[in-house]
Amino acid sequence: MSIVESYRLRLRRQRYRLRAQRKRRELQVVADRTHAIRPEDVLAFTTLRNERVRLPYFLDYYRRQGIGHFLMVDNGSDDGSRAFLAEQDDVSLWTTYHGYKRARYGVDWLNWLQRKYAHGHWTLVVDPDEFFVYPFCDTRPIQALTGWLDTCGLRSFSAMLIDMYPKGQIGAESYMEGQDPFEIASWFDSGNYFISRNPEYHNLWIQGGPRARAFFADNPDAAPSLNKIPLVKWRREYIYLQSTHMLLPRGLNRVYDDHGGEKTSGALLHAKFLDTLANKASEELERNQHYAGGREYRAYNEHLQDGAVLWNKWSEKYINWRQLEILGLMSKGNWA
């Protein structure tokens, strides 16, 4: 990397850090329990709006993985999400009614909270419909993974987003509060993914899966990106640039082996395609706070009205992380 390019990226990182610092004024404290954070805690960060029905299972899932504290931003929920989270002893909660889009889709808010509270901690940034899966997650807590990453001198860990869906029509079966969403949305695409490398930030760019073939068949390049780097040993000088797709400094994006081997990686099981999606799509189209003018939610809304079915004869039913490794969607690498 040239001196000029290095200087340009440092300036960009500084600009986004200052932006996050300004955006902190948009956050109002609802429940601050950060005094309870222990030095060894793995922290989870989340931005949400109107996710009350999902929250009990979401919190239980990550508590069982070993998350020590949740730092969450509620963006103007009116369904009881804020009151529910405020009652949780391991949750620190902020609220804002400011624009999600103007905070770079929530990234500015979380960059600030991570800078203030996460220095020296492993941090996991996930949405309420994303469920982190890593090698040996059925027998080892997340601290086993982060401890191994520390031993190896690794600062970041990737997880491919895998869209999960039901066998029949989306919305045919009702999701109940506290239910495991993968009792309903238990299927996924085992292939149909394409990968490129971002020459500027050096992260991989992954697209494809059911959203590309069903909602963006005429323009697969417009399909949502599936590459994520959700787990990072945070330092206050780090920033996320675009969701959890890429970071600065850009060395954090080198989560793959470009010499013919495999680096350890995980997956994020994405439980978006439940009966809750129809109302969510309508709400987000009205709010117009999402990327590219809500292009993704327009596609959902259009196809859901036609009784969308994502399942096909090539779909795989999810079993466990070992199945994902066999299919090449994640890897235990040299972690034994």
N, C-alpha and C positions, 0 to 999 in steps of 0.2 A: 504494500500500500504506500502510495506516495505521500510526502509530507503535506502537500496541498489537500489531498483527499482526507488524510487523518485529521487535519485541522478543521476541515468542513464538517466532518462527522461529530467532532467534539463541540463545535458551535451549535449544531443541530440538537445534540443532547442537552446542552445548556439551555437552549431556547425552550425545549419541552419541559425541562425541570422548572424553569421560571413560570411557564404557563400553568403547570400543576400547582405551584405555590400560590398563584393568583386565584386559581379555582377553589382553593381551600375555603375561601370566603363564602362559597355557595353551600357549604355543608354545615348543618346544624346538628349538634349532639342530641341523641335521644337517650342512649345508654352507653356510658363510657366505663368499661370494665378492664381497660388495658393494663391497669395496675396488677391484674392477676396473671398476666403473661409471664411465663417462666423462661429462662434462657434457653432451655432445650425444646421448647414448643415449636411444632410445625404449625404455621398460621395459614388460614384460608381467607381469601378476599373475594367478595362477590358484589356485583351491582344487580339490582332486581327491581321489578315493578309488577305488582299484582300476581304474586306467586304463592299465595297462602296455601293452596291445596297441595303444592309440591314440598313445602318447607319441612314438615315433620320427617318425611323419609330422607330428604336431602341431608338434614342435620344428623339424623341417626346413622346414615351411611358413612359420613365422614368422621363422626365420633368413633365408630367401630374401626375405621382405618387408623385412628390415632391422632387426628387433628386436635391441637390443644386449645385453639381459640379462633373464633370467626370474627372478621371485621367486615361489616356489610353496609352498603349504601342503598337506602330505599328511595327510589326516584318517584315520589308522589303516589304511592299505592293508596287505593281506596277500598281494598277488599279485606282488611284486617291483618295484612302482612306485617305492618309496622308494630302493631300492638302485640302480636304473637312473638316477634323477634325480641322485643323489649323485655319480655319475661324470661328469656333464656339466659341462664347464669354464665354461659361460655360465649356469649355474643356481645360485641360492642357494635352499636348501631348509630349511623348518621342518616339524616334525611335531607332531601333537597327537592324543590319544585322547579329548579332551573332546567334548561334544555339538555337532554341527553346528547343530542347531536352536537351542540356547541361545546360540550365537554369531551369531544372526540369519542362519542359513544361510550362514555363512562371511564375511559382510560385516564383522563386527567385526574379524576377524583381518586381512583385507586393508586395512581402513581404517587399522589401526595400522601395517602395513608400508609403506603409501603415505605415511603421515604421517612416518615415520622416514627413508625412503630415496628418496622420489620428488619432494620439493619442487623445483620448477623444471623437472621433466622432463615430457614427454608420456608418458602412461601408457595402456596398453591392457589392460583387464580382460576376460578371456575364459575360458570353460570349455574343457576338452579336446575337446569335440565342436563347438566354434564356430570358424568360419574367416572372418576379416575380409576383406571385399571393398570396395574404394573406387575412385573414378574413376581410370582409367589405371594400375591396379594391375598390369596385365600388362606395363607398360613403365617404371613409375616406382616407386622404393622408398618406404616409408612416410615417410621423411624429406622427400620432395618434398611430400607432403600436409601434414605438420606445419609445414614451413617456410612453405607458402602460408597456412595457418591463422594462423601468427604474424604474417605480413605484413598479414593482414586484421583482426588484433586479436581473433580468435575463440579462445575457451578450451575449447570442447567440440564434439564431433562425433557425430552420431547414426548408427545403423545398425539397420535393421529386421531382425529375426530371420526367416529364411526356412527353413521345415522342408523338408528334402530326403528323398526316399524312393525305393525301388526300384519297378520296374514290376510285379513279381509280389509274392508273399507276403513280408512282413518276415521275414527269417531264412532265406529259401530259399537264399541264397548266403552263403558264409562270408567274413568279413572277415579278411584276413591282416595280421600286423604289418608296418608300413611301407607299406602300400598306401594309395593315394589313396581315401578313402571314397566319393568322388563317381564312381568307376568303377562302384560298385554303386548308391548312392543319388543318381541323377542327375536326378530329376524333382521338380517343385515346383508349387504352386498359383499361377497368375498373377493370380488375383482372389480373391474371397471374403474380403475383409478389411474391418473396420469400425473407425473411428477416433473417439475422443472426446478432450476436453481436460480435464485435471485442474484444477479451479478453484483448488485450494489451492497446488499446487506448479508449476502451469503447464506440466507436461510433457504430451505427447501419450500417449494410451493406445490401443494397437493390439491387436486380437484377430482371430481367424479362422484361415484356412488349413486344412490337413488335420487338425490336431488338433481344431479346433472342429467340423468336419463329421463326423469319424469317431469321436472319443472323447467329445465333449461335445455331441452333436447335440441332446440333450434339454434342455441347459442351456448354451448358448454363452457366457453371461456368466461361467461358471466356467472357461472355456478359458484356458490360459496367456497371459500378455501377451507381445507380440512387440516392443514398443518398447524400445530399448536406447540408452544413451549410453556406449559402451565406451571412447572415446578422449577424454582430458581433459588439459589442461596443468595439472598438479597443483600445488596449494599445500597446506601442512600444515594449514590451517584448513578445507579441504574435507572433506566426508564423503559417502559413498553411503548412501542411506536404505534402499533395498530393491533388492537385487541391483544391476544397473546400470540399473534403470528410471528412477531419479530421484536427484537430489543436492541438497545444500544447500551454499552459497547457491543459491536457486532460479533465479537468473539463468542458471545453467549448463544449466537444462532448456529454455531458449528456443533450440532447435536447428532451428526452422522459421521460415518467413516468413509472418506473418499479414497481409500487405498485398497478397496476390495473386501473389507471385513464388515462387521456389523457392530454398531454401538447399541448398548442397552436402551430400550425405549418402551413406552407404554401406549395406552389408548384412552380416549375419552368416549364412553358410550353415551350417545346423544339421544335423550328421550323426548325429543320435540314432538314426534308424530303420535299424539294422543288426542282424545276428543276435545281437549282444552285448546287445540290449535286454532279452531275456527274462530272462536271469540278473540283469541290473541291476535290473529291476523287482522280482523276487522278493527280492533282497537288501535293497533300499531299503524294501520293505513290512515286512520283518522288523525293520529298524533303526528305522523310524518317526521319521526325522529330517528329513522334508521338509514343505513348506508344506501347511497344511490337512489334516494327518493323512495325508499321502501320497495325497491325492485323485487327483493326476495319475498316479501309478504304479499305483494300483488300477485306473484306466481302462485303462492299457496292459496290465496283467496279464490283465484280463478279455478284452480283444479279441484279444490275441496267442494265447490259448488257442483262439480261434475261427478262427485263420488270417488275421489282419487283412491287407487289401490297401488301401493308400491311393491307389494310382493310379486315375484315371478318364479318361474321354475328353477332359476339359478340362485335363488335366495338361500342363505344358510341360517339355521336356527342356532342362537348363541348358547354355548355350553360353559366355557370358562376361558381364562387368559391363555391357557396352553393351546386351545383351538386357534386363537388369534395368532399365536406364534407360528404354528404349523402353516397357516395361510399367508405368513409373511407380513402381517399387519402390525406386529410389534415384535420385540426381540429381547431375550434375557441376556444376550451378548455373552460376556465372560463372567457374569454374576452367577455363582453356583450356590 
